[in-house]
Amino acid sequence: MIESFGLESVPLTRTVKIDVYNPTGYKADSSASILLCNDGQDLLTMNFHDLFISLLDKSEIRPVTVVGIHCSDDRMNEYGMASGPDYKGRGSKGSLYHQFVLEELLPHLHNQAGVDRFAEYSYAGFSLGGLSAIDIAWNHPELFSKVGVFSGSLWWRSKSQNAKDYNPDQDRLMHRQISLSDYRPGMKFFFECGELDESEDRNRNGVIDAIDDTLDLMKILIRKGYREGPDIR
């Protein structure tokens, strides 16, 4: 069910390990749905294989090809945003990671399946991988229609929150990017954030920052025209 291989990346100057999870008998062709997952090594840790099989056996999900992309030791720089690094210079290779996914990984998957494109593309990730996933999906709506952000690093910002002129609406980079972007018709979003993800509470409202950041991004999407329920979970 799992096929693993290494893909040489020119922009990342490394071999990227890839795990492909395919349901038995499911062929990745032009009618297939593809789900890319950052931090593919964590899928192994969380025993995703058994979870995937269980959901398929119970018909709780439709067949889908899941592609786990293993991170590198330079995860903090690769899992950023294509627009540029944060205020500490982290995420400096975000645009190179975009290039890898779009110009190397997807063409390889298309070539392996013998198709020009798949029917549906989704992207998901954890923490910084979630930030990267929504950044890639949001910037390429011609490909991606669904995105899952699990405990996303949506705090990613252009200046320290301790700066006197820090403005959460302007300085959180993903919030600003989506606020200034056009509506992407047909996109759907899934957000998960745990109450024990962290302990920081910058505005002392009794809600940890990770949850505030997630809820604030959802509010921006709702203002864009997305509906909680049909479009956002």
Secondary structure as UniProt FT lines:
FT   STRAND          2..9
FT   TURN            10..13
FT   STRAND          14..21
FT   TURN            24..25
FT   TURN            30..31
FT   STRAND          33..38
FT   HELIX           40..45
FT   TURN            46..47
FT   HELIX           48..57
FT   TURN            58..59
FT   STRAND          65..69
FT   TURN            73..74
FT   HELIX           75..78
FT   TURN            82..83
FT   TURN            87..88
FT   TURN            90..93
FT   HELIX           94..100
FT   HELIX           101..105
FT   HELIX           106..113
FT   STRAND          120..126
FT   HELIX           128..139
FT   TURN            141..143
FT   STRAND          144..150
FT   TURN            154..155
FT   TURN            161..162
FT   TURN            164..165
FT   HELIX           168..171
FT   HELIX           173..179
FT   TURN            185..186
FT   STRAND          188..192
FT   TURN            195..196
FT   TURN            202..203
FT   HELIX           209..224
FT   TURN            229..231
//
